[in-house]
Structures are given as C-alpha cells and as structure tokens.
Amino acid sequence: MKRWRQAFLAYFDTARSNNGGTEAMNGLIELHRVARGFRNRESYRLRMLLIGGGLASPHLR
C-alpha cells in the first residue's frame, strides 16, 4: 500500500479521473496488431476471445 499511496491519493486530487478509456483503446489497438494476418472471421473472433479473456497464447511469447 505504501508503494501505491501517491497514485491512490492522486485519484482524489484529479476529480476522480482515471485512464480506463485510454487502456480500453490500447487493448483494441493491441488486439488489431496481434490479430493482423488472420484470413477468416472465425480465427479473428477466437483471437479476440483469447486476448479478451486474459489467456496467454504460447505462440505470443
């Protein structure tokens, strides 16, 4: 908790704003980058489920 004290208190000093929207956009950009090259919609859908579900693909390491 000591390590995150400044970040925690900054949340209240900045009208309770956060970077959730930015992180969501970054996630979409990352998904498009990772899924580039899929030739069919089903493979793209499965990649979205894999990344969106927080699962790790052994091929991405």
TAGI-V706560 format. One record per pair of residues at least 24 apart in sequence whose C-alpha atoms are under 8 Angstrom apart, sorted by the first residue. I is the first residue (numbers start at 1). GAP is how many residues later the second one is. D is the distance in Angstrom with one decimal. If there is no record, write none. Layout:
# TAGI-V706560
<<I	GAP	D> <I	GAP	D>>
This chain:
# TAGI-V706560
none
